[in-house]
Amino acid sequence: MPILHLVVLALVQGVTEFLPISSSGHLVLVPVFLGWPDQGLMIDVAVHVGTLFAVLVYLYKDVGAMVGGLGRAARGRSDPGAKLFMYLVLGTIPVVIAGFLLETYAPDMFRSVIVIGWTTLGFGLLLWIADRVGLTVRRIEHLGISDVLIVGLAQCLALIPGTSRSGITMTAARFVGMERPDAARFSLLLSIPVIIAAGTLAGRKIYMTGSGELAADAFVAAGLAFATALIAIAIMMAWLKRASFTPFVIYRIVLGIGLLAVAYGFVGV
């Protein structure tokens, strides 16, 4: 793949992965609007793996607390880090099951501009509603099993491009009353097992194809995505400490309407 294509895809992924605006939707749209061949799921997942390292670096304290907590739990001691780890496992199970079924029976079912347009618009409005009506009284340590299941089940919708994994999990977290920074932080933490699962599947496919060129392209894309994602996470978290999700909602509405106008032939590209 040409280096320009890799750079553009990695930058798009790095900026959009953890913002509630759908990275997968943007990755599908890049080749459509630039006239490039679809980069395929392998490069899509490679740039996701790059962003995984970004979230691990940014949330190193939470990751360390979970690792240490598991050790203490193994010795029979109650620990909030171990509890958080179990919550991530619980919240990930639904999307792993749904993802396996989709990958097995209809891997490219939703990769169209019309679908992305409607999901970008609809779930953007849902985020706005959740941010308006949701209380801001709960933090991650206040979550219960039912709250985690609600967020985990909502995450399944992110398998449809344009929904946004981070967007739908933040939406669900706001509906259960989480503060904005904690909703975003929990969304970031939930991305860790999801991206690991997707990256493992992609790595197996790369190994089976025996494509060294594809592996090299994936490595470059992952590195570029890591750097841009780390910057994007820091900016988003700083913003949510003092403001709302409204700018992201406005972006989604404008983008969604624009995509639908193109998809239904009202505007040419």
N, C-alpha and C positions, 0 to 999 in steps of 0.2 A: 504494500500500500504506500502511495506517495507520502512523504514526510508532512506536507501541508495538510493532508487529510487527517493524519494522526494528531497533529498539533491542534487543529480546529476541534476535533472530536474530544480530545483530552481537556481542552479549555472549557468546552460546553459542559462536559461531565463534571469537572471540578467545581465550576460555579453553581451548577443546578442541582447536584446530588442531594445536598442537605437543606437547600432552600425549598420551601413548599410550593414548587412550580413544576415539578416533574422532569427529572433528568432523562428517563427513558423516552418520554414524549419528545424531548428536544433531540435526542440521538436518532430517533426515527425520522424527524423532520429535516435534519441536516442534509442527508443525501437527496431527499425529495426536492428541496428548494435550491440546492447548489448543483443539481444535475449529476451528482456522483453516484456510483453504484453503492448499494446498501453495504455497510461495513460488516454486517452479520452479527450474530449474537456473541461470537468469540471476542471481538474487540469491545462490544458493549460491556461484557462482563470484565474484561481486562481493566478498563478504566474504572469500573466499580471497585475492583480490588485495590487500585491506587488510592481511591478515596477511603477505603477501609483503613489503610495505614494512617491517613490523615486524622480520622476520628480516634484511632488508638493513641496517637500522639497527643491530641487535644484533651482527651478524657483519661489521661494516664493515671490520674488519682483514683477515679472510679474503677478502672481496670485493675489497678493494684489492690484496691480494697476488696474486689471480688476474688482475686487470686488468693490473697491472704485470708479472706473469710472462709474460703473452701477448706483451707488447711485447718483453721480453727474448728470448723463444723465437723471435720473428719475426726477431731479429738473430742467430739461431743459437746462443744460449746456453741451457744447461740451467737450468731453474728449477722449484722445488717448487710455486710458485703456478700455473704453466702445467700441471704434472702434475696438480694438484688439479682444475683446470678440466676437463681431459680425462677424469678419473675421473667427474666429475659428468655429462659428456656420455654416457659409456659406461653409467653407472648409470641414465640416464634413457631411453635408447633402448627398452628392453623395455616400459616402462609407456606410452610414447607410442604404440607399435604396438598394444598391447592396448587402450588407451583409444580409439584411432581405430576399432578393430573393434567395441568395445562401443557406442560412440556411434552408429555407423552401423547396426548390426543389432539392438541391444537396449538402448536408452538407459535404460529404466525397469525393466529385468528384475529387479533385486535390491532395489528400494525397498519393502520390506515389513518389518513388525515382527518376523515370524518369522525372517527372514534376519538382521536386525540382532541379534536376541536370541542366536542361535546363534553368529554371528561374534564378538560382544562377549564371550561366555563362552569360546568355544574359543580364540580368539587371545589372550585374557587369560591363560589357563592356559599357553599356549605361551610367552608372555613370561616368566612365572614360571619355567618350566623352563629357558629360555635364560639367565635371570639367575642361576639356581642352578648350572648346569653349565658355563656359559661362563667361560673364563679372563678375567682382567683385566690383561693384559700388553701389549696393543697399542694404539697410538694411530693417528690418521689417517695420519701419515707412514709407518707400517709396513704399510699396506694394499698388496695386490697386485691385479693385474687380476682374478684369480679371485675374490678377496674382494668386489670391487666388483660383479662380475657376480652373485654370490650375493645381495647386498643389492638390486641392481637388479631381479632376477627376482622376489624376494620382494615388492618394491614393487607389482608387478602385482596382487597379491591385494587391495591397498587400493582397487581399483575396486569391490569389494563393500562396500557401506555396513556399518559396524560393525567392519570389520577394523582400521581406523586406519592411515593411511599412515605416520605417525610411529611407531606401535606396532610394525608389522611390520618396518620398516627397523631400528628399535632392536633388535628380537628377532633379526633376521638378523645384525646387527653384534655382538651379544653372543655368538651362536653361533660367530662367527669369532674371538672372543677380545678384542674391543675393550673398553676401560675404559668405564664408564658415561657419564661426561661426554663422551667422544669419540664414543661411539655416538650420543648425543643431538645432538652438534654436527654429525656427518656427516649425520644425518637432517635437521637443519635446512637444511644446505647443499643436500641433494638436493631439498628442497621448492622451491628457487628456480626451476630450469628447469621443474619440473612445473607450478607455479602460473602461470608465464609462458605455457606452452603452453595451459593451460586458459583463462587470461584472454584470450589472443589469440582463441581460438575463440569465447568468449562475446562479446567486443567486436565480432566480425564479425557475430554473430547480432543484437546490439542495433542495429548500423548498418543491417542489412538489414530489421529490423522497423520502423525509424524511430520508435521509441517514446521520446519525450523524457521522459515520466513514468517509464518504466522506468529510463532512464539516470540520472535524478535520484535515484531510490530507491537504485540501485546505488551511486552516489557517497556518499550518506549512510551506507549500511551499511558500505561499505569504510572510511570514516574512523573509525567507531566500533570496527570490528574491529581496526584498526591499534593503537589505544590499549590495548585490553584484551589483545591478543596480546603486545605488548611487555612488559607486566607479567607475564603468564603465563610467557613464556620465561625471564625473569630469575629467577622463583621456582623453576621446574623445574631450571634449571642449578645454582642454589645448592643445591637439595636433593640432586641426584645427585652432587655433589662429596663428600657425607658419608654418603649413605644409598642404599638400593636402590630397585627399581621396585615393591616389594611394595604400597605404598598404592594405586598405580594398578591393580594386579592385583586387589586386594580390591574396589575400586570397580567394576571390570568384571564380576567374578563376581556381585556383588550386583545390578548393573543388568541383566546378562544373564539371571539367574534371574527377576528381576521382569518383564522383557519377555516371557519365554517363558510365565510364569504368566498374563500378560494375553492373549498371543496364542492360547494354548490354552484360554482360558476359565475358568481356575482363579480369576482375580481380575478383577473388573469395574472399569471406568474411567468 
